[in-house]
Amino acid sequence: MKIIYFSWLKETIGKSQENVKPPSNIKNITSLIEWLSKKSLKHKKIFLKSKNIRVSINQKIVNKNSKIKKNDEIAFFPPFTGG
């Protein structure tokens, strides 16, 4: 699974992307966030604000209850601003 980070999330975690293999019990975005939060203090720091973080699966905006698969591309980014 490919994880991509944008904006301040990328700056905080120190990388723009990573490949991960979550356990088989990780079935949706919420459980993925919980699992990633345990990887490091940097991960924990960005996901403490998870209610403000937006997410996409395979370049489609989704909610945190959305189901994930092992070959998905998951992107995390801050809220959009309009103009």
C-alpha positions in Angstrom: 0.0 0.0 0.0 1.4 3.4 -1.0 0.8 6.2 1.5 1.3 9.8 0.3 1.6 12.9 2.5 1.0 16.5 1.4 1.7 19.9 2.9 2.4 20.2 6.6 1.9 16.4 7.0 4.8 15.8 4.6 7.0 18.4 6.5 6.2 16.9 9.9 6.7 13.3 9.0 9.8 14.1 6.9 8.8 12.2 3.8 6.3 12.6 1.0 5.4 8.9 0.7 6.0 5.5 2.1 5.1 1.9 1.2 3.5 0.0 4.1 2.0 -3.5 4.7 -0.7 -3.1 7.3 -2.0 -6.2 9.1 -5.0 -7.9 7.6 -7.3 -6.5 10.3 -6.8 -3.0 8.9 -9.9 -2.7 6.7 -10.7 1.1 6.5 -9.1 4.5 6.7 -9.9 4.9 10.5 -8.1 1.7 11.4 -5.2 2.6 9.0 -4.8 5.9 10.8 -4.7 4.2 14.2 -2.1 1.7 12.9 0.0 4.4 11.3 -0.1 6.5 14.5 1.8 3.7 16.3 4.7 3.6 13.7 6.5 6.6 15.1 6.2 9.8 17.2 6.0 11.8 13.9 3.2 9.7 12.6 1.4 10.1 16.0 1.8 13.8 15.8 0.2 14.3 12.4 -2.6 11.9 13.1 -3.5 13.6 16.5 -5.2 16.1 14.2 -6.9 13.4 12.1 -10.3 15.0 12.2 -8.9 17.9 10.2 -7.0 15.7 7.7 -8.6 14.8 4.4 -8.0 11.5 2.6 -8.2 10.0 -0.8 -8.1 6.4 -2.1 -6.7 6.0 -5.6 -7.1 9.8 -6.1 -10.8 9.9 -5.1 -11.8 11.9 -2.0 -13.3 9.5 0.6 -14.4 9.5 4.2 -12.6 7.8 7.0 -15.0 4.8 7.1 -14.1 3.9 3.5 -12.7 0.4 3.0 -9.1 -0.1 1.8 -7.3 -2.8 -0.1 -3.6 -3.8 0.0 -2.8 -2.3 -3.4 -4.5 1.1 -2.8 -2.8 4.5 -3.0 -3.9 6.4 0.1 -3.2 10.2 0.3 -3.5 12.4 3.4 -3.7 16.2 3.1 -5.0 19.2 5.0 -8.4 20.7 4.3 -8.9 22.6 1.0 -9.4 26.3 1.0 -11.6 27.9 -1.6 -11.1 31.1 -3.5 
